[in-house]
């Protein structure tokens, strides 16, 4: 069931109520006044799913480090050849 926040216009009491979409919470339990509850706007709650990946971040990082080591070795070798 959805969760809604209400505020009493009479006493200012804030409550969180779980009820169906078409239902309304109108009476304040704290001050016992009828038709004083006003529904407040709230931000929606969305659950984000993680992307499914077979590889761990550490494994991917190690792979890139090894690839860049090879590139660096080649660049050093080319630089030595140019200087000699």
C-alpha positions in Angstrom: 0.0 0.0 0.0 1.2 3.5 -0.7 2.4 5.7 2.1 1.0 9.3 2.5 1.9 12.2 4.7 -0.9 14.3 6.2 -1.0 17.5 8.2 -3.9 18.6 10.4 -5.0 22.2 9.6 -6.3 22.6 13.1 -3.5 21.4 15.4 -0.6 21.0 12.9 0.0 17.3 13.7 2.0 15.5 11.0 1.2 11.8 10.4 2.2 9.1 7.9 -0.6 6.9 6.8 -0.7 3.7 4.7 -3.8 3.3 2.6 -5.1 2.6 -0.8 -4.9 5.2 -3.6 -8.6 5.9 -3.6 -8.9 6.2 0.2 -8.5 9.4 2.2 -7.5 10.1 5.7 -9.7 13.0 6.9 -10.0 13.0 10.7 -7.2 14.0 13.1 -6.7 11.5 15.9 -4.7 13.9 18.0 -7.2 16.8 18.3 -10.3 14.7 17.3 -11.4 17.2 14.6 -13.1 15.9 11.5 -12.2 16.8 7.9 -9.0 18.7 9.0 -6.3 16.5 7.5 -4.6 17.8 4.3 -2.5 15.4 2.2 1.1 16.7 1.7 3.2 16.3 -1.4 5.9 13.7 -1.2 8.7 12.5 -3.4 8.2 9.1 -5.0 10.5 6.3 -3.9 12.1 4.3 -6.7 14.3 1.3 -6.3 17.2 1.3 -8.7 18.5 -2.1 -9.8 22.2 -2.7 -10.2 23.5 -3.5 -13.7 24.2 -7.2 -13.9 27.9 -7.8 -14.6 29.9 -10.9 -14.6 33.1 -9.1 -13.8 34.1 -7.4 -10.6 35.3 -3.8 -10.6 38.7 -4.9 -9.3 39.1 -7.3 -12.2 38.3 -4.7 -14.8 40.7 -2.2 -13.2 43.5 -4.8 -13.2 42.8 -5.5 -16.9 43.1 -1.8 -17.8 46.3 -1.4 -15.7 48.0 -4.3 -17.5 46.9 -3.0 -20.9 48.3 0.4 -20.1 51.6 -1.1 -18.8 52.1 -2.7 -22.2 51.4 0.6 -24.0 53.8 2.5 -21.7 56.5 -0.1 -22.3 56.1 0.4 -26.1 56.2 4.2 -25.8 59.3 4.1 -23.6 61.0 1.8 -26.2 60.0 4.1 -29.1 61.3 7.1 -27.1 64.7 5.4 -26.5 65.0 4.5 -30.2 64.3 8.1 -31.2 66.9 9.5 -28.8 69.7 7.2 -29.9 
